[in-house]
Amino acid sequence: MALMKCDLRAILAVSEDDVIGIQDSQEHHIPWHLPEDLKNFKRLTEGKNVLMGRNTWESLPSKFRPLVNRHNYVMTRNQDYEAPGATVVHDIDSVKHLDNLWIIGGQDIYNLFRPWTSYVYYTRVQTKVMDDPRFKDCCYIMAPDYDGFTAVETSDMHHDETTGLKFYYELCANL
């Protein structure tokens, strides 16, 4: 399983308490809406190959599936799974040859590809999801462990006027 580290990047938004998503009533979703961050995600991944797990694919609103101007890959163990507009894959070997591969979620996919990841593009959202009463009955999806990665670039703080949330971008490298 030889993947080129220089071609593999992960991108994710994470709260102060390391939550990247929540599950309630069998739906997976991100517990915040930050239009500026969505524009940044689009800017970074447009024209690239994006790999996601089945739950991430299904959490995308149908009008945004597949993500436009990107080659979408959906990884699942289900051999019969169909993802219209995307390429369904079942193992690392199916995508290891791809250039400009971005891992976009979820937790299992981040963890699976962690050994070959060179860069992680974080959006650090200044909120504690587990303290929010709106999500007290949810299952939390936790951020993958990227210990050993070093922050090489950090943006200024951004502020979303609609939600009141503050966030910043951080690029980490596996040096």
C-alpha positions, 0 to 999 in steps of 0.5 A: 500500500504505497501512497505518495504522501505529497498527493494526499491531503485531509480537510475538516472542520473541528470544534474546540472539543474535537467534534467533527459531526453529530448523528441524530435520528440516523442522520449525520451532519455538521453542527454548524453552518459557516458559508465562508468556510464552505467557500474555502472548502470549495476553493481548495478542493475544486478540480481535485479528487475528493474521497469520502465515506458513505455517511459523508456522501449521504449527509450531503444535501442531494442537490449538492451530490456529487460535489461539482467540479470535483471527481467524487469517490465514495468508499464503502464496504457495501459491494452493492452501494450506488452513489450516482455521479460518484465512483464507488470504491471499496479499498485503498488500492482503488484510489492510491494512484490518484493525484490531488486526492483530498480526504473529506470525511468521515472519521473512519476514512480520515483514520484509514488514510492517516498514515499517508496524509501529508497535510491537514487543512483544519477549520478550527471552530470556536465552540464546544458542541458537547456543551450545547443543549441542542445536541445533548441527545446526539452521538458525537463524531470525533476528530481523527488523531493527527498527532505528530503533525505540525502547524505550519500556517494559521490564519487570522480569526474569522467571525460569522455574523449570522451564527456568531461563531468564530473560527480560523484556518490552520494548515498542519504538515506531517514533517 
